[in-house]
Amino acid sequence: MAEAKRVVLLDLDGTLTDSAAGIIASIRKTYEEMQIPEPDDAELRRFVGPAISTSLRRNNVPEERIEEGVQIYRKYYSQRAEFDDPNQPGNKVPGNLYNSVFEGIPQQLAQLREAGFLLMVATCKPEYQAKPICEHFGLTDMVDGIYGASKDNTRLTKEQVIRYAFESFGFDAEAGDRALMVGDRWTDADGAVACGLDCLGCGWGYAEPGELTEHGAYRIIQNVSELNDAVQEYFAS
């Protein structure tokens, strides 16, 4: 009889990588090109986590221009090298590489894999964007799978991504498989709840005060160094 899976679903932006600068810079370029006044700093920060179309819709982009905005954003985020590389001064990179892995994440992932957990990235970022980011920053070899939104927006929410990931790697709760969502925004908590999972909130990410608790995260850890122990404690309960 196959051993039951213990799956840790990991958000990408704000959980594994400190990606806000590249996302916000790409959004600023998007609003500039669309000739629409950009949102204030607090609202710009809220773009990190949800699907870009959701945030554009919330921030004064008319419905008939949402797809235009998404395409402009994708140009700056994943194609055009416009921004200074924080890891290689003097080098220009697209927004997706204006980014870095949070300190301590590689060590925590290594400990979790050594303990036998399956680690799956589950992000609302389109999968075609997420995979090159993970590859660039060395995360691909640290996890067992990378799952994201679809390019055509038919798979958009965290709930949809989680269900897609489960189907892809054969998750079977009836056979005893267990999973935990780990993330930093309301999207992660809502997606987990919709799929009948618990969400471990990451306080080092981009959530606003009280956001994760309000959306049902069962626990919030403040430091990357707590991740392995928190996951171990959850699955031991």
C-alpha positions in Angstrom: 0.0 0.0 0.0 1.4 3.4 -1.0 2.4 5.7 1.8 0.1 8.7 2.2 1.4 11.9 0.8 2.2 14.9 3.0 2.0 17.9 0.7 3.1 21.4 1.4 1.7 23.9 -1.1 3.9 27.0 -1.2 2.9 30.4 -2.6 5.7 32.1 -4.6 5.5 35.9 -4.3 5.9 37.1 -0.7 6.4 33.6 0.6 9.4 32.2 -1.2 10.5 35.4 -3.1 10.6 39.1 -2.2 9.1 40.1 -5.6 7.2 43.3 -4.8 9.7 45.7 -6.4 9.4 44.0 -9.8 5.7 43.6 -9.7 5.1 47.2 -8.7 7.6 48.6 -11.2 5.8 46.7 -14.0 2.5 48.0 -12.8 3.7 51.5 -12.8 4.9 51.1 -16.4 1.5 49.6 -17.3 -0.5 52.5 -16.0 1.9 54.9 -17.6 1.5 53.2 -21.0 -2.3 53.1 -20.7 -2.3 56.8 -19.7 -4.4 56.1 -16.6 -3.4 57.6 -13.2 -1.6 55.0 -11.2 -2.9 53.9 -7.8 -1.3 55.1 -4.5 1.6 53.3 -2.9 -0.7 51.3 -0.5 -2.8 50.0 -3.4 0.2 49.3 -5.6 1.4 47.0 -2.9 -1.9 45.1 -2.9 -1.1 44.0 -6.5 1.2 41.4 -5.0 -0.7 38.2 -4.6 -4.0 38.3 -6.6 -4.3 37.8 -10.3 -3.2 41.0 -12.1 -6.6 41.3 -13.9 -8.3 41.3 -10.5 -6.2 44.2 -9.2 -6.5 46.2 -12.5 -10.2 45.8 -12.3 -10.2 47.1 -8.7 -8.0 50.1 -9.6 -9.7 52.2 -12.2 -9.0 50.2 -15.4 -12.3 49.9 -17.4 -13.5 46.4 -18.1 -13.0 46.8 -21.8 -9.3 47.6 -21.2 -8.5 44.8 -18.7 -7.0 42.5 -21.3 -4.9 45.3 -22.7 -3.6 46.0 -19.3 -2.7 42.4 -18.6 -0.8 42.2 -21.9 1.2 45.4 -21.2 2.0 44.2 -17.7 3.2 40.9 -19.0 5.5 42.7 -21.5 7.3 44.6 -18.7 7.1 41.8 -16.2 8.5 38.9 -18.3 9.8 40.2 -21.6 11.4 43.7 -21.6 14.6 44.2 -19.5 13.8 47.6 -18.1 14.9 47.4 -14.4 18.1 47.3 -12.5 19.0 43.8 -11.3 19.3 43.8 -7.5 21.5 40.7 -7.7 23.8 42.0 -10.5 24.3 45.7 -10.4 24.5 47.3 -13.8 22.5 44.5 -15.4 18.9 45.1 -16.7 16.2 42.6 -16.2 12.4 42.3 -16.7 10.2 42.7 -13.6 10.1 39.0 -12.8 13.8 38.9 -12.1 13.7 42.2 -10.2 13.4 39.9 -7.3 15.2 37.7 -4.7 14.7 34.6 -2.6 14.0 35.4 1.0 17.0 34.6 3.2 16.7 31.2 4.8 14.1 29.8 2.4 16.6 27.3 0.7 17.5 25.9 4.1 13.9 25.5 5.3 12.9 23.8 2.0 15.8 21.4 2.3 14.8 20.4 5.9 11.2 19.8 4.8 12.2 17.6 1.9 14.6 15.7 4.1 11.6 15.0 6.4 9.7 13.5 3.5 7.3 16.3 2.6 6.3 16.9 -1.0 6.8 20.5 -1.8 4.6 22.1 -4.5 4.7 25.7 -5.6 1.1 26.9 -6.0 0.9 30.5 -7.3 -1.7 32.8 -9.0 1.1 33.9 -11.2 0.8 32.3 -14.7 2.7 29.1 -14.8 4.7 30.1 -17.8 6.1 33.0 -15.7 6.5 31.1 -12.5 8.6 28.3 -13.8 11.4 30.5 -15.3 11.5 32.5 -12.0 11.9 29.3 -10.0 14.6 28.1 -12.4 16.5 31.4 -12.3 16.6 31.6 -8.5 17.4 27.9 -8.0 14.0 27.0 -6.6 13.1 24.4 -9.2 15.4 21.7 -7.7 14.2 22.5 -4.2 10.6 21.5 -4.9 8.7 18.7 -6.4 6.3 20.6 -8.7 5.4 24.1 -9.8 1.8 25.0 -10.5 0.3 28.3 -11.6 -2.5 30.1 -13.3 -3.1 29.5 -17.0 -2.1 32.0 -19.7 -5.7 32.2 -21.0 -7.1 33.1 -17.5 -9.3 30.0 -17.4 -7.4 29.0 -14.3 -7.0 32.2 -12.2 -7.7 31.9 -8.5 -5.7 30.1 -5.8 -8.5 27.6 -5.4 -8.3 26.7 -9.1 -4.5 26.4 -8.9 -4.7 24.1 -5.9 -7.3 21.9 -7.5 -5.2 21.8 -10.7 -2.1 20.8 -8.7 -4.0 18.1 -6.8 -5.2 16.6 -10.1 -1.8 16.8 -11.7 0.1 14.9 -9.0 -2.7 12.6 -7.9 -3.6 13.9 -4.5 -6.2 11.6 -2.8 -7.6 12.7 0.5 -9.6 9.5 0.8 -6.4 7.5 0.7 -5.0 9.5 3.6 -3.1 12.2 1.7 -2.9 15.5 3.6 -1.9 19.0 2.5 -1.2 22.4 3.9 -1.2 25.8 2.1 1.6 28.2 3.1 1.2 31.8 1.9 1.2 35.4 2.8 -2.0 36.9 1.4 -5.8 36.6 1.6 -5.7 34.8 -1.7 -3.8 31.9 -0.1 -6.1 31.6 2.9 -9.3 31.9 0.8 -8.0 29.3 -1.7 -7.1 26.9 1.1 -10.5 27.2 2.8 -12.3 26.7 -0.5 -10.4 23.5 -0.9 -10.9 22.3 2.6 -7.3 22.9 3.7 -5.7 25.0 6.4 -3.4 27.9 5.6 -0.2 28.7 7.5 0.3 32.5 7.1 3.7 34.0 6.4 4.1 37.2 8.3 7.3 38.2 6.3 5.2 38.7 3.2 2.8 41.4 1.9 -0.3 40.9 4.0 -1.9 44.0 5.6 -2.4 43.9 9.4 -5.0 41.4 10.3 -5.5 40.2 6.7 -4.5 36.6 7.2 -6.4 36.1 10.4 -9.6 37.6 8.9 -9.4 35.2 6.0 -9.0 32.1 8.2 -5.3 31.3 8.4 -5.0 28.9 11.4 -1.6 30.2 12.4 0.8 33.0 11.4 4.6 32.7 11.7 6.7 35.9 11.5 10.1 34.5 10.4 11.3 32.2 7.7 13.3 30.3 10.3 10.0 29.1 11.8 8.7 27.4 8.6 10.0 23.9 9.0 9.0 23.6 12.7 5.5 25.0 12.0 4.9 22.5 9.2 6.2 19.6 11.2 4.0 20.6 14.1 0.9 20.8 11.9 1.4 17.4 10.4 2.1 15.8 13.8 -1.2 17.0 15.1 
